[in-house]
Amino acid sequence: MRPLTFSDDKDNEQEWLPGGDQSAADAFLEFVARHRAADNTSFSMEDAAGEEALVFMVDIGAICRVKGWQDSHTEYRVVTNSGDHRTHAVEFARGGFTALDPHGPWLPDADSFLQARSAHLEQRATRRAPRADDLRSEFDRSVLRRTHPRELRRRLEILTRIDGREPVTASGVTHYGYGAGDTVNAWFTADGRGLVLTFDHSSALGSPEDAHAALYEGVPADLLALVRDGGTLVAATGIFTFSGPCAMADGLVTRLQDDGLGIEATGVRLLERFLAVRDFTPEAVAEAGEWSAEDIAKGFAATPAPEHAGPLDPEALTSFCKIWADSGYNDRWDVHYVLFDSRTIEETGTARDTLLELVRSLGLELVDSPPGAATGEVWVRSDPRVDAELGNWA
């Protein structure tokens, strides 16, 4: 590994050095998520000493590799799936220009690329639409899915205030939102159930003629009631539910599948660019957003520090941890505790009732099990107070 420089068309730059706690590929993709916009779509990972660069031109579906600054050798590749960016970033960071040889075909000039891209688009138009399972699997790896709803709500609260608004709570439901034209809106109940909407006016899902109601298919009735404006559903290109683990609405998945679109068409990037940064600071928001430094400072200053929940009942906590140790695990993002995995209600017997009572008494957030889960499974959002104790049981 060697030092790398990330840059874009807006003269943003970031240096990456080996030996840190974040890989070059993760740092670069985080940089892209922060800065990507309708007028900012070209991103470069550069090895200055080796005179090599990897360029992602996301607006035209191209990856370009460059060798040498004088009489440079440049080759192009058509982006064929959402994993191409990560794969190429990982390989370039590891071994530079030559490490990308197996990940072609590489084309010698722009004309060859345009011909290949045209052929690829024609093939994509005629091939079978992406499977719903593939779309859900792709979303399961997304930044939004792996962000804990507790942290999501905190960042949404700050962003709402930065945008000159206030979170509004009515009947136990809090509404957050920011943006004009391209927007993000979210509603969360006191017990953590919620709905997040994105609207990207440039998306193929965003034309006024779209029947937005169809995209909401599968959203639980109590969440659907949160977004009715005078009986009409709020227009959205992305609909993400928090009744259980974060998921795309069934109707949205169907539309993406029917139109051969990926999750980028939902406009989730409007939110994820603020979730991708590890440290959510005024400086990070300034890089990812378009607000003034004054507005950002006011938004952070106006947001109260999160209240620290009191200690949990030791006896109930110990009982919960014992059940977790016997029959549970944390999901891949440490967002949920999954208990009685793959067991039916009949198999769990009274132990499941005992667990549910412990969840209530501890004040933890119980969520709906995802589709396909066994009837006895119990999903609970993780809590730092429980995490501290679970370290003694792992």
ROKOL-534975 format. One record per residue (C-alpha): residue number from 1; x, y, z. Coordinates in Angstrom, 2 decimals. Layout:
<nodes>
NODE; NUM; X; Y; Z $
...
</nodes>
This chain:
<nodes>
NODE; 1; 0.00; 0.00; 0.00 $
NODE; 2; 1.10; 3.57; -0.70 $
NODE; 3; -0.33; 7.06; -0.08 $
NODE; 4; -3.27; 7.97; -2.30 $
NODE; 5; -5.13; 11.16; -3.15 $
NODE; 6; -8.87; 11.33; -3.78 $
NODE; 7; -10.34; 14.18; -5.84 $
NODE; 8; -13.40; 15.24; -7.81 $
NODE; 9; -14.55; 17.81; -10.37 $
NODE; 10; -15.21; 20.40; -7.65 $
NODE; 11; -11.58; 20.55; -6.49 $
NODE; 12; -12.30; 18.59; -3.31 $
NODE; 13; -9.29; 16.53; -2.23 $
NODE; 14; -8.52; 14.02; 0.49 $
NODE; 15; -5.27; 12.30; 1.35 $
NODE; 16; -5.24; 8.67; 2.43 $
NODE; 17; -2.27; 7.07; 4.19 $
NODE; 18; -1.64; 3.37; 4.88 $
NODE; 19; -1.85; 2.12; 8.43 $
NODE; 20; -5.11; 3.77; 9.47 $
NODE; 21; -8.28; 2.04; 10.65 $
NODE; 22; -10.08; 2.50; 7.32 $
NODE; 23; -9.15; 0.81; 4.05 $
NODE; 24; -8.35; 2.89; 0.98 $
NODE; 25; -11.42; 1.56; -0.85 $
NODE; 26; -13.78; 2.35; 2.04 $
NODE; 27; -12.30; 5.82; 2.45 $
NODE; 28; -12.58; 6.50; -1.29 $
NODE; 29; -16.19; 5.30; -1.57 $
NODE; 30; -17.03; 7.39; 1.49 $
NODE; 31; -15.45; 10.38; -0.28 $
NODE; 32; -17.61; 9.68; -3.35 $
NODE; 33; -20.78; 9.39; -1.24 $
NODE; 34; -20.07; 12.74; 0.45 $
NODE; 35; -19.42; 14.71; -2.71 $
NODE; 36; -21.51; 13.09; -5.42 $
NODE; 37; -24.13; 15.44; -6.87 $
NODE; 38; -25.89; 16.09; -10.17 $
NODE; 39; -23.06; 18.41; -11.23 $
NODE; 40; -20.25; 16.44; -9.60 $
NODE; 41; -19.92; 12.92; -11.02 $
NODE; 42; -16.23; 12.26; -11.72 $
NODE; 43; -13.98; 10.94; -8.95 $
NODE; 44; -10.29; 10.02; -9.01 $
NODE; 45; -8.05; 7.82; -6.86 $
NODE; 46; -4.46; 8.81; -7.62 $
NODE; 47; -1.03; 7.41; -6.80 $
NODE; 48; 1.13; 10.48; -7.44 $
NODE; 49; 4.47; 8.75; -6.86 $
NODE; 50; 3.62; 5.89; -9.20 $
NODE; 51; 1.97; 8.21; -11.74 $
NODE; 52; -1.21; 6.14; -11.81 $
NODE; 53; -4.87; 7.01; -11.40 $
NODE; 54; -8.26; 5.34; -11.36 $
NODE; 55; -11.21; 7.51; -12.41 $
NODE; 56; -14.90; 6.79; -11.90 $
NODE; 57; -17.22; 8.71; -14.26 $
NODE; 58; -20.48; 7.73; -12.64 $
NODE; 59; -22.74; 9.79; -14.91 $
NODE; 60; -21.79; 7.81; -18.03 $
NODE; 61; -21.05; 4.44; -16.41 $
NODE; 62; -17.31; 4.46; -17.06 $
NODE; 63; -14.16; 3.49; -15.19 $
NODE; 64; -10.86; 4.79; -16.53 $
NODE; 65; -7.31; 3.78; -15.56 $
NODE; 66; -4.32; 5.98; -16.32 $
NODE; 67; -0.59; 5.21; -16.35 $
NODE; 68; 1.97; 8.02; -16.59 $
NODE; 69; 1.51; 11.79; -16.58 $
NODE; 70; 3.55; 12.41; -19.74 $
NODE; 71; 2.32; 10.52; -22.84 $
NODE; 72; -0.14; 8.79; -20.53 $
NODE; 73; -1.62; 5.39; -21.32 $
NODE; 74; -5.39; 5.52; -20.73 $
NODE; 75; -7.94; 2.70; -20.90 $
NODE; 76; -11.68; 2.55; -20.30 $
NODE; 77; -14.16; 0.02; -18.98 $
NODE; 78; -17.96; -0.11; -18.92 $
NODE; 79; -19.51; -0.35; -15.46 $
NODE; 80; -21.74; -3.43; -15.50 $
NODE; 81; -22.94; -3.71; -11.90 $
NODE; 82; -22.97; -1.92; -8.57 $
NODE; 83; -20.00; -3.92; -7.28 $
NODE; 84; -17.63; -2.67; -9.99 $
NODE; 85; -16.68; 0.48; -8.12 $
NODE; 86; -15.69; -1.31; -4.93 $
NODE; 87; -13.86; -4.11; -6.76 $
NODE; 88; -11.79; -1.69; -8.83 $
NODE; 89; -11.06; 0.59; -5.88 $
NODE; 90; -9.85; -2.38; -3.82 $
NODE; 91; -7.64; -3.74; -6.60 $
NODE; 92; -6.16; -0.36; -7.56 $
NODE; 93; -5.33; 0.42; -3.93 $
NODE; 94; -3.68; -2.99; -3.61 $
NODE; 95; -1.64; -3.16; -6.80 $
NODE; 96; -2.22; -0.13; -9.02 $
NODE; 97; -2.71; -0.12; -12.79 $
NODE; 98; -1.63; -3.71; -13.47 $
NODE; 99; -3.75; -5.18; -10.67 $
NODE; 100; -6.79; -4.18; -12.72 $
NODE; 101; -5.83; -6.34; -15.73 $
NODE; 102; -8.15; -9.24; -14.81 $
NODE; 103; -11.11; -6.89; -14.35 $
NODE; 104; -11.53; -5.83; -17.97 $
NODE; 105; -12.16; -5.82; -20.79 $
NODE; 106; -10.17; -2.57; -21.01 $
NODE; 107; -10.78; -0.43; -24.08 $
NODE; 108; -8.06; 1.69; -25.69 $
NODE; 109; -9.97; 4.92; -26.35 $
NODE; 110; -13.19; 6.84; -25.79 $
NODE; 111; -14.73; 5.76; -29.10 $
NODE; 112; -14.29; 2.09; -28.23 $
NODE; 113; -15.82; 2.73; -24.84 $
NODE; 114; -18.87; 4.47; -26.32 $
NODE; 115; -19.45; 1.56; -28.70 $
NODE; 116; -19.14; -0.97; -25.88 $
NODE; 117; -21.41; 1.07; -23.63 $
NODE; 118; -24.06; 1.29; -26.34 $
NODE; 119; -23.95; -2.47; -26.83 $
NODE; 120; -24.16; -3.03; -23.07 $
NODE; 121; -27.22; -0.78; -22.76 $
NODE; 122; -28.93; -2.63; -25.61 $
NODE; 123; -28.25; -5.96; -23.92 $
NODE; 124; -29.51; -4.66; -20.59 $
NODE; 125; -32.71; -3.41; -22.19 $
NODE; 126; -33.52; -6.88; -23.51 $
NODE; 127; -32.33; -9.08; -20.68 $
NODE; 128; -34.37; -10.27; -17.72 $
NODE; 129; -35.01; -7.64; -15.06 $
NODE; 130; -33.00; -7.92; -11.84 $
NODE; 131; -34.52; -10.28; -9.31 $
NODE; 132; -36.17; -8.78; -6.25 $
NODE; 133; -33.86; -10.89; -4.08 $
NODE; 134; -30.83; -9.34; -5.79 $
NODE; 135; -32.13; -5.82; -5.14 $
NODE; 136; -32.82; -6.59; -1.50 $
NODE; 137; -29.41; -8.17; -1.13 $
NODE; 138; -27.80; -5.08; -2.63 $
NODE; 139; -29.73; -2.83; -0.25 $
NODE; 140; -28.75; -5.02; 2.71 $
NODE; 141; -25.16; -3.90; 2.09 $
NODE; 142; -26.09; -0.22; 1.86 $
NODE; 143; -25.02; 2.55; 4.22 $
NODE; 144; -28.63; 3.17; 5.28 $
NODE; 145; -29.22; -0.47; 6.23 $
NODE; 146; -26.10; -0.63; 8.38 $
NODE; 147; -26.78; 2.67; 10.19 $
NODE; 148; -28.45; 2.23; 13.56 $
NODE; 149; -31.82; 4.04; 13.64 $
NODE; 150; -30.72; 5.80; 16.82 $
NODE; 151; -27.79; 7.40; 14.98 $
NODE; 152; -29.93; 7.98; 11.89 $
NODE; 153; -32.44; 10.00; 13.91 $
NODE; 154; -29.66; 12.03; 15.53 $
NODE; 155; -28.17; 12.99; 12.18 $
NODE; 156; -31.58; 13.74; 10.69 $
NODE; 157; -32.34; 16.06; 13.60 $
NODE; 158; -29.13; 18.01; 13.04 $
NODE; 159; -29.62; 18.17; 9.26 $
NODE; 160; -33.19; 19.39; 9.70 $
NODE; 161; -31.98; 22.29; 11.84 $
NODE; 162; -29.09; 23.06; 9.50 $
NODE; 163; -31.68; 23.40; 6.73 $
NODE; 164; -33.45; 26.08; 8.75 $
NODE; 165; -36.27; 23.90; 10.06 $
NODE; 166; -37.24; 22.29; 13.34 $
NODE; 167; -38.15; 18.66; 13.98 $
NODE; 168; -41.89; 18.64; 14.66 $
NODE; 169; -43.45; 16.17; 17.08 $
NODE; 170; -47.19; 15.58; 17.08 $
NODE; 171; -49.10; 12.69; 18.66 $
NODE; 172; -45.83; 10.94; 19.45 $
NODE; 173; -44.51; 11.12; 15.87 $
NODE; 174; -41.48; 13.26; 14.97 $
NODE; 175; -40.97; 14.57; 11.44 $
NODE; 176; -37.50; 15.42; 10.12 $
NODE; 177; -36.69; 16.80; 6.69 $
NODE; 178; -34.31; 18.79; 4.55 $
NODE; 179; -33.74; 19.81; 0.96 $
NODE; 180; -35.60; 21.63; -1.81 $
NODE; 181; -36.26; 19.89; -5.11 $
NODE; 182; -34.22; 16.90; -4.00 $
NODE; 183; -35.51; 16.09; -0.53 $
NODE; 184; -35.27; 13.70; 2.41 $
NODE; 185; -38.15; 13.32; 4.86 $
NODE; 186; -38.55; 10.96; 7.79 $
NODE; 187; -41.17; 10.16; 10.41 $
NODE; 188; -40.42; 8.18; 13.57 $
NODE; 189; -42.68; 7.14; 16.41 $
NODE; 190; -41.59; 7.18; 20.03 $
NODE; 191; -41.02; 3.41; 19.97 $
NODE; 192; -38.70; 3.62; 16.93 $
NODE; 193; -41.02; 2.63; 14.09 $
NODE; 194; -40.47; 4.89; 11.12 $
NODE; 195; -40.49; 5.69; 7.44 $
NODE; 196; -37.80; 7.50; 5.45 $
NODE; 197; -38.54; 9.00; 2.03 $
NODE; 198; -36.14; 10.35; -0.57 $
NODE; 199; -37.12; 12.29; -3.67 $
NODE; 200; -34.56; 12.66; -6.46 $
NODE; 201; -35.98; 14.80; -9.25 $
NODE; 202; -33.42; 13.39; -11.71 $
NODE; 203; -34.45; 9.77; -11.04 $
NODE; 204; -36.39; 7.72; -13.55 $
NODE; 205; -38.88; 7.23; -10.70 $
NODE; 206; -39.37; 10.95; -10.17 $
NODE; 207; -41.57; 12.18; -13.02 $
NODE; 208; -44.85; 13.83; -11.98 $
NODE; 209; -46.81; 11.26; -14.00 $
NODE; 210; -45.67; 8.40; -11.80 $
NODE; 211; -48.29; 6.66; -9.69 $
NODE; 212; -46.45; 7.11; -6.41 $
NODE; 213; -49.03; 5.14; -4.45 $
NODE; 214; -47.86; 1.93; -6.15 $
NODE; 215; -44.36; 2.41; -4.74 $
NODE; 216; -45.79; 2.28; -1.20 $
NODE; 217; -47.16; -1.24; -1.58 $
NODE; 218; -46.24; -3.37; 1.43 $
NODE; 219; -45.68; -0.46; 3.82 $
NODE; 220; -47.40; -1.25; 7.17 $
NODE; 221; -50.66; 0.66; 7.62 $
NODE; 222; -49.49; 2.57; 10.70 $
NODE; 223; -46.44; 3.88; 8.82 $
NODE; 224; -48.47; 4.65; 5.71 $
NODE; 225; -50.70; 6.89; 7.80 $
NODE; 226; -47.68; 9.04; 8.66 $
NODE; 227; -47.14; 10.23; 5.09 $
NODE; 228; -50.64; 11.04; 3.89 $
NODE; 229; -50.95; 14.73; 3.07 $
NODE; 230; -54.65; 15.50; 2.87 $
NODE; 231; -55.30; 11.93; 1.75 $
NODE; 232; -52.54; 11.99; -0.87 $
NODE; 233; -49.29; 10.11; -0.32 $
NODE; 234; -46.10; 12.17; -0.34 $
NODE; 235; -44.25; 11.83; -3.66 $
NODE; 236; -41.08; 9.77; -3.28 $
NODE; 237; -38.49; 7.91; -5.33 $
NODE; 238; -37.17; 6.02; -2.30 $
NODE; 239; -39.34; 4.49; 0.45 $
NODE; 240; -37.56; 2.82; 3.38 $
NODE; 241; -39.41; 1.22; 6.28 $
NODE; 242; -38.28; 0.85; 9.89 $
NODE; 243; -40.98; -1.45; 11.21 $
NODE; 244; -38.35; -4.18; 11.27 $
NODE; 245; -34.79; -4.09; 9.93 $
NODE; 246; -34.55; -1.19; 7.45 $
NODE; 247; -35.94; -2.30; 4.09 $
NODE; 248; -37.21; -0.94; 0.79 $
NODE; 249; -40.98; -0.96; 0.31 $
NODE; 250; -42.26; -3.94; -1.69 $
NODE; 251; -43.82; -1.67; -4.31 $
NODE; 252; -40.53; 0.16; -4.78 $
NODE; 253; -38.66; -3.11; -5.26 $
NODE; 254; -41.23; -4.23; -7.84 $
NODE; 255; -40.90; -0.98; -9.77 $
NODE; 256; -37.10; -1.15; -9.76 $
NODE; 257; -37.28; -4.74; -10.94 $
NODE; 258; -39.79; -4.01; -13.70 $
NODE; 259; -37.77; -1.04; -14.99 $
NODE; 260; -34.37; -2.73; -14.70 $
NODE; 261; -33.13; -0.10; -12.24 $
NODE; 262; -30.72; -0.34; -9.30 $
NODE; 263; -31.13; 1.16; -5.85 $
NODE; 264; -29.29; 4.31; -6.94 $
NODE; 265; -32.52; 5.29; -8.73 $
NODE; 266; -34.19; 5.73; -5.33 $
NODE; 267; -32.10; 8.80; -4.54 $
NODE; 268; -30.89; 7.21; -1.29 $
NODE; 269; -27.55; 8.95; -1.94 $
NODE; 270; -29.23; 12.20; -0.77 $
NODE; 271; -29.19; 10.68; 2.71 $
NODE; 272; -26.27; 8.27; 2.57 $
NODE; 273; -23.69; 10.96; 1.83 $
NODE; 274; -24.34; 12.16; 5.39 $
NODE; 275; -24.35; 8.64; 6.83 $
NODE; 276; -21.16; 7.44; 5.14 $
NODE; 277; -18.92; 9.73; 7.20 $
NODE; 278; -17.72; 8.09; 10.37 $
NODE; 279; -17.43; 11.29; 12.40 $
NODE; 280; -20.50; 13.48; 11.88 $
NODE; 281; -18.94; 16.88; 12.39 $
NODE; 282; -19.63; 20.36; 10.95 $
NODE; 283; -16.60; 19.89; 8.71 $
NODE; 284; -17.96; 16.59; 7.36 $
NODE; 285; -21.38; 18.15; 6.65 $
NODE; 286; -19.73; 21.08; 4.89 $
NODE; 287; -17.93; 18.65; 2.56 $
NODE; 288; -21.02; 16.57; 1.85 $
NODE; 289; -23.67; 19.31; 1.68 $
NODE; 290; -24.25; 22.74; 0.22 $
NODE; 291; -25.08; 24.76; 3.33 $
NODE; 292; -23.08; 27.70; 4.59 $
NODE; 293; -20.67; 27.29; 7.48 $
NODE; 294; -22.90; 29.61; 9.51 $
NODE; 295; -26.03; 27.49; 8.94 $
NODE; 296; -24.13; 24.32; 9.76 $
NODE; 297; -22.76; 25.78; 12.99 $
NODE; 298; -26.25; 26.97; 14.00 $
NODE; 299; -27.75; 23.57; 13.27 $
NODE; 300; -25.25; 21.73; 15.42 $
NODE; 301; -25.48; 24.30; 18.21 $
NODE; 302; -29.31; 24.15; 18.26 $
NODE; 303; -29.43; 20.36; 18.55 $
NODE; 304; -29.45; 19.19; 22.16 $
NODE; 305; -26.86; 16.64; 23.17 $
NODE; 306; -28.36; 13.15; 23.26 $
NODE; 307; -29.74; 12.16; 26.63 $
NODE; 308; -27.95; 9.25; 28.23 $
NODE; 309; -30.38; 6.57; 29.27 $
NODE; 310; -30.17; 5.39; 32.84 $
NODE; 311; -28.81; 2.01; 33.91 $
NODE; 312; -30.85; -1.08; 33.22 $
NODE; 313; -32.21; -3.35; 35.92 $
NODE; 314; -29.27; -5.73; 36.60 $
NODE; 315; -31.40; -8.83; 37.12 $
NODE; 316; -33.45; -8.30; 33.94 $
NODE; 317; -30.31; -7.45; 31.97 $
NODE; 318; -28.58; -10.62; 33.12 $
NODE; 319; -31.60; -12.71; 32.14 $
NODE; 320; -31.72; -11.10; 28.69 $
NODE; 321; -28.01; -11.70; 28.13 $
NODE; 322; -28.33; -15.32; 29.18 $
NODE; 323; -31.02; -15.90; 26.55 $
NODE; 324; -28.84; -14.12; 23.98 $
NODE; 325; -25.87; -16.32; 24.89 $
NODE; 326; -27.99; -19.48; 24.61 $
NODE; 327; -29.93; -18.71; 21.44 $
NODE; 328; -28.94; -15.38; 19.90 $
NODE; 329; -26.45; -13.37; 17.90 $
NODE; 330; -26.01; -9.86; 16.53 $
NODE; 331; -26.91; -9.19; 12.90 $
NODE; 332; -24.07; -8.39; 10.50 $
NODE; 333; -24.18; -4.64; 11.23 $
NODE; 334; -24.69; -4.92; 15.03 $
NODE; 335; -27.98; -3.08; 14.61 $
NODE; 336; -30.16; -5.89; 16.00 $
NODE; 337; -30.02; -8.75; 18.44 $
NODE; 338; -31.55; -11.84; 16.82 $
NODE; 339; -32.89; -14.34; 19.35 $
NODE; 340; -34.35; -17.82; 18.85 $
NODE; 341; -32.91; -17.87; 15.33 $
NODE; 342; -34.73; -20.28; 12.99 $
NODE; 343; -37.04; -21.53; 15.74 $
NODE; 344; -40.81; -21.74; 15.52 $
NODE; 345; -43.10; -20.43; 18.25 $
NODE; 346; -43.80; -24.02; 19.23 $
NODE; 347; -40.06; -24.71; 19.61 $
NODE; 348; -39.44; -21.64; 21.78 $
NODE; 349; -42.31; -22.38; 24.16 $
NODE; 350; -42.62; -20.13; 27.22 $
NODE; 351; -39.01; -18.94; 26.85 $
NODE; 352; -40.12; -16.56; 24.11 $
NODE; 353; -42.80; -15.05; 26.34 $
NODE; 354; -40.19; -14.56; 29.04 $
NODE; 355; -37.89; -12.82; 26.55 $
NODE; 356; -40.63; -10.46; 25.34 $
NODE; 357; -41.41; -9.48; 28.92 $
NODE; 358; -37.71; -8.77; 29.52 $
NODE; 359; -37.59; -6.59; 26.38 $
NODE; 360; -40.57; -4.58; 27.67 $
NODE; 361; -39.21; -4.19; 31.18 $
NODE; 362; -35.79; -3.11; 29.90 $
NODE; 363; -37.35; -0.58; 27.53 $
NODE; 364; -35.62; -2.01; 24.46 $
NODE; 365; -36.94; -1.49; 20.92 $
NODE; 366; -38.66; -4.62; 19.63 $
NODE; 367; -39.05; -4.72; 15.83 $
NODE; 368; -40.90; -6.94; 13.39 $
NODE; 369; -38.95; -9.95; 12.19 $
NODE; 370; -38.01; -9.71; 8.51 $
NODE; 371; -39.99; -11.63; 5.86 $
NODE; 372; -39.05; -15.30; 5.79 $
NODE; 373; -37.92; -15.42; 9.41 $
NODE; 374; -39.06; -18.32; 11.55 $
NODE; 375; -42.19; -17.64; 13.58 $
NODE; 376; -40.35; -17.78; 16.89 $
NODE; 377; -37.53; -15.37; 16.02 $
NODE; 378; -37.32; -12.13; 17.98 $
NODE; 379; -35.49; -9.06; 16.66 $
NODE; 380; -34.48; -6.28; 19.06 $
NODE; 381; -32.51; -3.13; 18.25 $
NODE; 382; -29.12; -3.10; 19.90 $
NODE; 383; -28.47; -0.85; 22.88 $
NODE; 384; -25.03; 0.26; 24.15 $
NODE; 385; -25.98; -0.58; 27.73 $
NODE; 386; -26.75; -4.14; 26.68 $
NODE; 387; -23.66; -4.31; 24.46 $
NODE; 388; -21.46; -3.50; 27.45 $
NODE; 389; -22.86; -6.43; 29.39 $
NODE; 390; -22.87; -8.81; 26.41 $
NODE; 391; -19.10; -8.50; 26.29 $
NODE; 392; -19.08; -10.68; 29.39 $
NODE; 393; -21.21; -13.35; 27.70 $
NODE; 394; -19.75; -13.61; 24.18 $
</nodes>
